[in-house]
Structures are given as structure tokens and as C-alpha cells.
Amino acid sequence: MNTTTGRPAVPAGTARVITAAGALATAGSTLLAWTYTSAYPGNLTVYGYPGGLQLLTLASGLITLALALAALGVKGLRWLAPAGTTKALRLSALAGLGTTWFTVVSIAATLGGLVHLEPGAWVAAAASAVPVAGAFLLPDDTRAPAATRELGSWAEILIIVAAFGAGLYVITYGIDTEYGELFTGYLITVGLTAAALSKSGLIARLNALTAKHRTVTVGAAFAAAAAFPFTQTSDQYTSVAANILIFATVALGLNVVVGLAGLLDLGYVAFLGVGAYAAALVSGSPASPFDVHLPFWAAVLVGATASLVFGVVIGAPTLRLRGDYLAIVTLGFGEIFRIAVNNMDGSSGPNITGGPNGVPNIPDLVILGYDFGQPHDIGGITLGRFANYYLLMLVFTAVVVLVFARANNSRIGRAWVAIREDETAATAMGINTFRLKLMAFALGAALAGLAGTVQAHVSYTVVPEQYLFAGPVPPNSAFLLAAVILGGMGTISGPLLGASLLYLIPAKLQFMQDYQLLLFGLALVLLMRFRPEGLIADRRKQLEFHEDTAPPTVPDQKTPDETAGLTKAGA
């Protein structure tokens, strides 16, 4: 027994062999049948051919095996774990264990008992526990990543392209999952595997390459995103992706207000509604009282301008407040907007927004002769209606990302960060805090209105119930704020990831509809406890929340001659 760790004293080499053997057995168990009936989805009844959740167990087993071989010093695999293998092995092994045991329990629960399990399921359950036991017997080998051999620029670019290609495959697989059990297993596998690759140092090394080739990275990211509709055979899942982009773009706009300027806005979804209603009323809907059909570019300007004006009108009298008081006022504005458009039906108020019925029958866009409501064949692949709007929304997302990046790196962006960190100190340094907060509020509102113009055409109808503070269907103010906090405030990729998760999980797991606010609240509590900086955090946040784990700074050592020279120069 190791008196320091309390674990059995097993040689590290033996523990690594146990882990590798268990990972190989876990992968091999997917070639066995786990149940005898096809009543459970995924066709787990076949020998020699994994299917459904077995594929996720197979992937976890192979990744754990690769990390274990890297720990054993196998040539050609050491690059997998530049920062150490132990923590990565533990997380990867837990991914295989979690997915396998979830599948076994789900089969028994769905079919009505353990009797419906084939021997292969018991073999898989036992085999998946072996690498976990072996990994937790290993000593911690966390280390600072060693300097790597310089690769040619072409090789580094190929690595970046391959990484985004793999990311596209993983994301497409998750969106295309056909039943809740498979998506749950997907979340377990991808979540723990991503954490394992982060602990191994592989993601940090990839981040260094993307920072070195930033232009290539941005191009590869948007090329991978644009390729998504071409991987689909129907619009069933492209509609989910299009709505994720709308949600993510609005969350990125809120990130300007909350993440950069530190202004807690609980009524932000109202700006999305202002843009959507403004665009719907001037886009040729038969229900519009204005009888106007502007071209799309003009409708975009109307929607963004209307949201910007509302942002200034609401922000000017309220942004002198701080903290909870500002949050309460913005929450009130969000509710006032919803109630106002609900009453503008011709009886309770002027007939402008159609009241509870909203503005229906918004026509599809036609830009340069390209009808977004009709399918089009491009390169032998048919793009449906939602695929067309997905690609259009991707362009808007790129614009919002560009605006956010430019604002973040500007003098105004640095002033916003100063206000967020300490408004009193920023005022003392001569920053006009009210003017800059109003600019952040107006910019965030305009970006939300920009997304609202596309949302109006995607959904055909704009109704007040789409713009609640909290509701079962995102986007709403609570979900938008949760997406920013979950992903990481002040970053670009953080809100995009947070919004994708918060939209995709309820869409795939329908049983969560009645409990999603409770579950998301619990998730935020756990996040604040274990990773308060969010899933993707900038360096400032990482240092702020993890100062104790930051590498020590070693002062430059000067030779006696250099010290003497400096003394003489300063004398």
C-alpha cells in the first residue's frame, strides 16, 4: 500500500499494461451482441459489427488504448500526451466506462430487466472497468510540455485542417443522432474525451498552432461550418443547425454587453424581437399594416437600426444604475416589450404587430434570383430551405464574429474590460463610463437585431411567445445568459459552444422539457464550483480563477558583469 496516495503499490509499468489490456478488451467487446432483441434502438444484436452506442464504446476504447501505448513509450504515439498521460488516461477510461454502463443499464431499463442482456454486455461492463482501475493505479506524471521539433508550415496547416475536419465529423455525428439514448452516450463520450485530450496537453499544442496560423484557422473554421449542409441528405437536422446559429449569434451579441462591459442584461431577447418584428413588418407579409416589401438588405438595416435605437432609448436612462438594479430594469424592459407587442392587435392598442397572432406568412427571401425557400442542386447535392438559411446565417455569424473581435482588440474594448473589472477605478482613470456602457448596449442590441431579421424569415411567423425571459424553447434571455456564462464570457468560441449545447441538448432529449430550467440551474451551480471561468476561457480569466495553479515566474538571472554594467549606467 502506498502510504502517500492510499492506493495499492503497483509498479507503474504494470498499471499501464493493465490499462492498455483493458482498453483493448473494451474495444473488442463491441464485436459481441449486447442484447438479443432489436426492440432497443441501434441494432446491438449483431456479432462482429458494432452499432449504435457500441461505436461510442469502441471509440473510447481505442483512444484509451492509444494513450496507454503512449504512456508505455511506444514510438510514434508520444505526441498524444505532451503534458502527461495519467490524468488523460483516467478521463478517457471513464468515458468508456460511463458510455458502456449507461448502455447496459438503459437496455435493462428499456426492455424490462437484466434478462434481456446478452453475455457480450456483461463482458463489456467488466472490461470497461479494467482500464479505469489501471489508470487510477498510475502515479501522476503531469509535466510542463517539452519543446517540440519545428514542423514545416505546410505540415502545421495540414494538422489544423485535419483537426477541423475531425471536429466537423464529431459535431455532425452529434446533430444527426436519431434517438435520445445515443445522444446521451455521445455527450458522455465527447465530454470526457475532450477533457482527456485537454489534460494530455494535445489541445494546448493545437491551440498554439492555430494562434500561429490565425488566418488559416479562421478560414478552416468557416469552411468546416459551411460544409455541414453538404453532409446532410435532408433538412431534418439542418433546421436544428440553422437555429443553433441564430441562437449562437445572439449569444455572441450578448457577450459584448455581459462579457466585455460587465452589464447584466436580463431582457436581451427583446432586442432580438425588435429586429425580427421590424424586418417582418417591411418584408411583404400580408399581415403587415404597412404594405411594404423592401429588399433584404434594406430589411436588415431596418431591423438592426430599430434594435440599436431601442438599445439607446432603454440604455440612456438606465445605464447609470449598476449591478442588480440594472438587471431588474432590463428584465422589466424585456417583459414590457413582450406585453406591448401582445397588445398591439387593433383592440387593446394600435394594429401593428398582430397581437398574440404575431406577423405570419413572412415570405422567403430571394437574393439575386436565388430563392431561399426552394431546394437547389449544388455539386450534385440538394440544399433544402433550411440549408439555404443556414448558409445565410453563417455569413451573419461571420460578420458578428468580426465585429466582436475588432471591438475586443480596440481601445474601446479595453475600456469596456476596465469598466467590467472596476468601474470606479475606470472613472478615476478618465474613462467616460456612461458613454462607453451606452455604446456596448447599443452595439449588442444591433447585433441581436441583425440575427432577428434572419430568424423572422426562417420561422415564417413572429409571435410574442418567442421572446420570453425563460421558456421551454430557446432563445430566451435566461438561456442566452446561461450560454455566455457556460461557454466563457469575453471569448468568441465560448458563447458559440455554450449556445450550441443549450439548444441541442433540449432538442435531442425531449424528456428534459419539463425540467430543463432546473437541470440548467444545477449545471450552472456545478460550473461555478468547478470551472467558474467557463468551458472556454481567456488567459485573464484562467489566471484570475486559478492563480494557485499558474506556473511560477522565474526572474531573469543576470551575470555579475551585467549587474555591474547596469549599476554604472544608472549611476
N, C-alpha and C positions, 0 to 999 in steps of 0.2 A: 504493500500500500504506500502510495506517495503521500508523505505527511504534509506537503505543501498544498497540493490540489485535492487530496482526499480521494483520488481515483486509483484503481489498481495500477501497480508499476509494471506496465507492459512496454517492451522496447519499441521505440518509435518506428523502426523498420517493420516490425511485426504488425503494429497497428495500421500502417499504410497498406500492407499486403491484405489484411483483413478488409479494409475499406475497399480496395480495388476488387477483391474477390466478391464482396457483397454487391458492389455496383454492377459487376458483370452478371451475377445471378439475378439481380433485379431486372436488368435489360433482357436477359434470357427468359424470364418468367412471362414476358409479354407474348411469347410464342405459344403459350398454352391457353386453353379455353378457361375463362373465369366463371362462366355460367353456361347452363345448358339450353337456356331459352332465349329467343330473340325478343321477348317482351321488354327486356331492358334495352334502351337505345344504345347504338354504337356497334352492334354485332360483335360481342365478346365471346362468341361460341366457337370460333374457328381456331384450329391448331395450325401453327406455322405462319400466321399472318395477323399481326396486331391491328386493332381497330379502335376507334373512339378514344376513350380515356387511356387505353393501353399505350397509345402513341405518346402521350404525355409522360407516362412512366418510363417508356423506352428512352425518350429524350433526356429525362433527368438521370437515368442510369448511365447513359453514355457520357454525359457531361461530368458526372461524379467520377466515372472511370478515367476520363482524360485528366482531371485534376489530381486523382490519386497517382496516376502514372507520372505526372509532372512532379509530385512530391517524392516519388521514388527516384527521380533524377533521369528519367528516360529522355534521351536526346531528341530534340525537335518539339518538345512539349513544355519546356521550362518557361517559354514566353507567356504561358497561360496565367502564371501567378508571380508577377514581379514583386508583389508585396507580401508574399507568403501564401501557403496553401491551407493551413489548418482551419481558419475561420471560413474560408470559401468552401472547403470540403464539408464542414458541418452544415452550412446553409443548403448546399446542393443536395446532400444526403437527406436533409429534412424535406426538401422539395419532393424527392422520390417517395419518401415515407408518407408525407401528407397526401399526395395525389393517390397513391396506391390504397391507403387505408380509407380515404374518402370514398373511393370507388367500391371497395369491398362492403363498407357499411351502407352505401347507397343502394347497392344491389340487394342486400338483405332487407333493407327498409322498404324498397320499392316493390319487391316481389313477395315479401311477407315471411322472411325467415332465413336463417343460415343454411337451410337445407337446399336452397337454390344456388349455392356456391359450388363450383367445380373444384377439384383438387388444385388446379392451377392458381386459383385465387388465394388459397391458403399458402401455397408456395411463394406467391408474390408478396403476401403480407409478411411472411417470415423473412424472405430475402431482403426486403426493403429496410428491415430493422438492423441488418448486419452492418451496412456502411455507416449508419448513424452511430452505432456502438463503437465501431472502429475509429470514426472521426473524433468522437469525444474522448477517446483514449490518447489522442495525439497531444504533444506539448505545443504551446502557442509559438509559432515561428514568424510572427509578424515582424517585418523589417522595412526599412526605407528602400524603395525601388532603386536598383542599381542603374547606372548609366547604360543606355543601350547603344548598340552599334548603329551608326548613322545609315539610314536607307536612302536610296535614290528618291527623288521627288516623285517619279512615276510610280514607284512601289508604294509610297505613302498615300498617293492619290487612289491607287487601286484598293488599298486597305479601307480607305474612307468610303469608296463606292460600294465595296463588298459589305461593309457594316450597315450602310443604309439599305442595301438590298435585303440583308437578313432582317433588318428592322421592319421593312415593308412586308416581308413574309409573315413575321410574327404578328404584326398588327392585323393584317388581312385574315390570318387564321382566327384571331380572337373575334373580329367583327362577323366572320362567316360561321361561327359556331351555331349549331342548329337547335340545341336544347340546353336547359339550364345546368344539368349535371356536367356537361362538357365544358361550359364556360366557367363553372366553379373550379374545376380541375385546372383549367387554363390559368385562372388567377393565382392559384396556389403555386403552380409550376413556374410561371413567368415572374411572379413577385419574388419568390425565394431565390430563383436562379439569377435574377438581376442583382439582388443583394449579394449573392455569392461572387459574381463577377466584379462587383464593386470592391468587396473585401480583398479579392485577389490582386487588385491594382490594375486589372486589364482595362476597365472603363476609364480610369485616370490616364492611362497611357493613350487610349484612343482620344480622350479629350485634348491631350497635348497635341496630337496630330491635327485635330480639327481646328485648334487655335492657330496652328502654324499655317494651315491652308484654309483660311476662313472663306474665301470666295468659292472655292471648290465645295466646301461643306454646305454653304447656303444653296448652291446650285444643285447638289446631290439631294439635299433635303426636299426641296420643292419638286425636283424631278421624280423622286420616290413617291411623294404625295400625289403628283399628277398621274402617276402610273396606276394608282389604285382602281379607278373605274375600268381600266382595261383588263383587270384581273377578274372582273365580275361577269356573270352570264345573264344577270337580270338586275332590276332596280331594287330588289328586296332589301339588300344591305347597303346599297349606295345611298338610299334615303337616310339611313342611320348616319352614314359618314357625312352627308351634307349638313344634317342638323348638328352633328358634333362640331363641324367647322364654324357654324353660326354661333353656337354656344361658346366655343373657344375664342373666337374673335371678340365677342362681347366681354368675356373674362379678361382678355388682354387689355381692352379699353379700361375696365375697372382697375386693372393693375396700375395704370397711370395714377389714378386717384388714391388708391389704398397703398399700393406697393411703393410708389415713388414719393408721393406727397404726404402719405400717412393720414389721409382724411377718410374716416369711417363712414361710408355711404351705404345705407340700408335700403335705399329706394332707387338703386341704379337701373333696375329693369325698366323703370318708367321712361328713361331716355331711349331705350330700345323700342318701346311702344310709340313714343313720339315720332321717331323716324319711320316706323312701319306704317302708322296711320297717315303721316304726311305723304309718303310715297304712294300708299294705296288710293288716297283721295285724288291724286293727279295722274294716275296711271290708266285711266279709262274704265274703271269699274262702273257698271250700270247703277250701282247703289250710291255712287258719289254724287252729292248735290251740286258739285262744281262743273260737271260735264266737261272735264279736261283730260286729254290724253297726251302727256308730254313724253318725249323720248326718254330712254332710260337714264342717260347721263344727266338730263335735267331733273328727273325724279330723284336721282341720287343726291344732287346738290340741294334739292328742296328738303329731303329727309335729314341730311347731315346739318344743314343750316337751321332747320327747325329745332333739332335737338340741341345744337350749340346755343341758340337763343334761349331756350328753356333752361339750359345749364347756367347761363349768365344771370337770367332773371331769378332763378332759385338761389344761386350761389351768392349773389351780391349782398342780400340782406342776412344771409345765414352763416357765411364763412368767417364771421368774426367770433363765432362760437367755437368751442373746442370739445374734443373727446365725446363723452356720452351725450351731451346736449346737441352737438352736430348730428350724431347718429339718430337721435329721436326726431329732429327736424326733417332729415332726409327720409326717414321711414314714413313720416306724415305726408311728405310730398308724393311718395310712391302711391300711397293709398288715395290721396286727393286726385291724382291722375286717373287711376282706375275708376273711381266713383264718378268723376267728371265725364269721361267718355261713355260710361254706362248710362248716364242721364241725358246725353245729347241725342235723343231719339225722336224729337219733334213733339213730345208730350210733356216730359219733365224739363225740357230745355230745348235749345235750337236743334234742328235736324241736321247734324253734321256727321256724326260718327256712326249713326245707325243703332245706338244704344246697345242692348245685350246681343243683338244680331250682328253687330260689327259691320265691316265693309266686305261683303262677299264677292265672288266671281271676279277676282283680280286677274286680268288676262296674262298669259305667258309672255315673256319677253321675246322680242325679235330685234336682234342687233346685227346690222349689216346683212340682212337677209337670212340670218341663222335663227330659226325658230327653236327656242329652248323647250317648248312643250312637245316637240316631235322627236322621235328617235332618229339618229344619224349614224351611218356606217363610216368608220374611220379605220383604215388599215384592215378591213375585214372584220372589225369588232363593232358591234352595235352599242351605241351610247344612248341610254334612255333619258327620260326627262330629268330624273334626279341626278344622273351623271352629268348632264349639261350644267345644272345649277351647282353641283359640287365643284366643277372646274371654275365656274364664275366666282363662287365664294372663295376658292383658293387664291384667286387674284386679289380679292379684297383682303384676305388674311395676309398676303404678302405685303400689301400696302400698309396695313396696320402694324405689322412687324417692323417695317422700315421706319414708320413714324415713331414707334416706341423706341427703337434702337437709337435713332438720331436724337430724340428728346433726352434719353437717358445719358447719352455721352456729351450733351451740350452743357453750357453754363447754367441754363435754366434747370436741367435735370439735376445737376449737382446742388443747386439751390433748393430744389424740392427735397432731396435727401437730407440736406441740413435742417430744413423745416421739420421733416419727419423725425429726425433724431432729437432735436431740441429746438422748439420754436422760439423760446425766449432767447437762447443764445444766438439763433439766426437773426432775430430782430436787432440784438445788440451789435451784430457784425455789419449792420446796414442793409440787410435784405428786406425788401418790401414784401412781407409775408402775405398780406391780404391780396395784393395783385397777383403774386405767383400762385397762391392757392386757387384764385379765381381762374387763372389760365389752366391749371391742372383740371379743374372741374369742367371747364368748357371743352377742353380737348378730349377728356374722357367721354363727355356727353356726345360730341360729334362723332367719335369712333363708334359708339353704340348705335347712333342713328344711321351710320353707314351700313352696319350689319342689318339693321332693321329694314332697310329698303329691299335687300335681297330676301329676307325672311318673309316679307309680305307676299312676294311672288311665289316662293316655294310652297307656302301653306295655302295659297288661293284665298284665304279669308283671314281678316284681322279682327279679333274679338277681345273684350276687356279681360276675360278669364286667362288669357295668355300671359298677363303681366301682374302676377301676384307677388307678394313678399315671400311666401313659402307655399308650395303646392306640389302635387304629385308628379308634374311634368316640368322638367327644366326647359328653357332657362327661366329662373325667377331670382329675386335678389338674394335669398338665402343660399341658393346653390351657387350663384356666381361668386359670392364672397367666400364660400367654402372651397370653390375651385382655386381661387387665388391663394388662400391660406394653405390648402393641401399641396398644391404644386410648388409653391415657393414665391413669396412676394418679392417684387423688384426684378424678376427674371423674365425672359421671353419664353423659354421652353416650359417653365414651371406651370403657369396657368393653362397652357395648351394641354399638358399632360393631365392636370387636375380636372379640367373641363371634360376631357375625353373619358376619364374614369367615371366621373359623376353622371355623365349622360349614358355611357354604355352599360354600366352595372344595372341600373333600374330597367333599361330596355331589355336586357338579357335575362335578368332574374325577376320575373313578374311577381313572385311571391313576396318580394320586398316592398311592393307598392304601398301597403298599409303601415309599414314600419320603417320606411326609408329615412324619415327625419330622425327617428330615434337612433337608427344604426349609424347615420352620418354624424350625429352628435357624439355618439360613442367613439367613432373613428377620429373625430377632431380632438377629443379629450386624450385619446391614446397618442395621437400625433404630437400634441403639445407636451406630453410627458416624455416621449422617447425621441422625437425629432422635431423640435419646435421651429426649426428653420425651413421646414417643408421638404418634400421629396427631392426637389432640385433647388439648391440654394447657391447664392453667390458667395464669394470668398469673405465678404464683410460679415454676412450672417453666420457663416461657419465659424469664424474667429470669435464672434460675439457670444455664441452659444456653447462653443467647445474650446475655450481658451486653455483648459487643462490638458487637452489632447493635442494642442498645436505643437509642432516641432520646435525645440529650443533654438533661439537665435544665438549663434556664436559670433562674438565680435571679431572684427578683423585683427589679427595679430601683426604688430609692426616690429620690425627689427630694430636693434639699438641705433643703427645708423639713421633709419628713417625717423625715429623719435627725436634724435639729436637735430636732424635737419629741420624738422617741424618746429623745434624749440627755437632754433636760431632764426627761422623765418618769422616767427611770431614775436621775437624779442624786440 
